[in-house]
Amino acid sequence: MKYRRLGRSGLKVSEISLGSWLTFGKTVDEKMAAKTVHKAYELGINFFDSANVYERGEAERILASALKEYPRESYCITTKAFGQMGDGPNDRGLSRKHIMEQVHASLRRMELDYVDVFYCHRYDEETPLDETLRAIDDLVRQGKILYVGVSEWTAAQIQEAVAIADKYLLDRIVVNQPQYNMLHRDIEDEIIPVCEKNGISQVVYSPLAQGVLTGKYRDGTIPSGSRGANSQVNTWVKNIIGGIVSTKLDRLEEFALELGVTLPELALSWILRQHNIASTLVGATNPEQIEANAKASELVLGFEEIKRVEAILTV
């Protein structure tokens, strides 16, 4: 496993990281989740992602419980806040009240003194950005958050946050968590350039397009037992499948075979060609999946190979 610095910070995270969205506490039971986490750790993965809204904190609890047998300094764990966590008017968003309450609630659930990265899960149009950043900075100074991140913010919102942090000498954002894969490349035009300028890395989610880039949904077929067949979590998969041209998947898989790798390995290593991406976040549901995905850290695509993939994707 290779490691990359997270933005302009000194923190080093594994190129492949393990997430818990749509899996832990939902489609993966606690015993299997623990086995998957343990296999990830054995493979050198040191970066584990969660959020308060993932099953109302259950995913956080399961993830942290599985990691508890390892030295705390040997892994990095994240959480997020923004989404609805109750029925009250202040039970969502990025107000000082909600951030403070949710970070402390997450730490209690995970039985931790601090999280390595805290993300603003979305941008809050209803809260002044300086209020949000000051609250997070206070938590950084208290040692409850080590690094600051955002998720699915626009380039303009990220730039505004950097400007406010610099003006008031607040702790700066070092990581953004957007969706990014071969079929969803929106961040290339504006997000990555702005982040590179400001020392902010990407930790990308949905790198296999909800499983579409494994080849299992070719021609729109949804096999039984797959994520696409699970009515609890298949909304995203169905949306992606609806816009897929199977010819691209066929040609990508043919190229992967030429290289002697799997389609998921090719898709993940293609993402890691971007130096601004510190880690690609996978949602493995069993030890075998995380072991297969971790192999992508060993594969480095050359210029001609990247050019070949680009030709397939732009047809």
Order of alpha helices (4+ residues) and beta strands (2+ residues): beta-beta-beta-alpha-beta-alpha-beta-alpha-beta-alpha-beta-alpha-beta-alpha-beta-alpha-alpha-alpha-beta-alpha-alpha
